[in-house]
Amino acid sequence: MTTQTDTTLLFHNTMRIADGHLEGFRAAVRRAVDFVQQHGPQLMVQTFVDEERMLAHSFQLYRDSDAVRLHWKLADPYIQEVMEHCRVEGFEVFGEPDADVTARMRAMLGDRCPLTFCPRIAGFGRFAAAPPVQSA
């Protein structure tokens, strides 16, 4: 039996902010998160900045692999804008995406940074049920 927590995916993206780009990075992330909050399929997005080390950490929670694909389709221009100010240092996927999402992630990141997949052992969520976001 598949339950919601069986398909849930948590992404952790660690980004190195380019010198002199902190404010541009912050502005681009805010625009991206504002867009995703209105139109994206994520259940949760949180981004944190360690200014001393010029690292940012983004956490995104998805219902399933279909939600990841929808995010890529809708948010690509915003992702590109954020990437003008940083580079990915590491990407961790918690949960088991389907073969298509796994292959696309490997292709997108290539050998530019470590990509780690961590299968779920056990867990649950206390999030209120929300209807899926329809594509624009």
KAVENFEN-V312168 format. One line per field, one symbol per residue. ss: DSSP state (@ for helix, = for strand, . for the rest). phi: phi as a letter, one per 40 degrees, with the letter a starting at -180 (. if undefined). psi: psi as a letter, one per 30 degrees, with the letter a starting at -180 (. if undefined). A space follows every 10 residues. Layout:
BEGIN
ss: ???
phi: ???
psi: ???
END
This chain:
BEGIN
ss: ...@@@@.== =======... .@@@@@@@@@ @@@@@@@@@. ...======= ....====== ==..@@@@@@ @@@@@@@@@@ @@@..===== ====....@@ @@@@@@@@@. ...=====.. .......... ......
phi: .cbdccbcbb bbbbbcccdg bdcccdcccc cccdccccbc cccabbbbbb cccfbbbbbb bbcacccccc ddccbdcccc ccccbabcca bbbbhbcccc cdcccccccf bcacbbbbcc caiabbcccb cccccc
psi: kklefffkkk kjkkkjkkkg geeeeeeeee eeeeeeeefl fkfkkkkkkj eefhkkkkkk kkeaeeeeee eeeegeeeee eeffgllkfk kkkkajllee eeeeeeeefb gflkjkkjlk ellllgkkkk kkkkk.
END
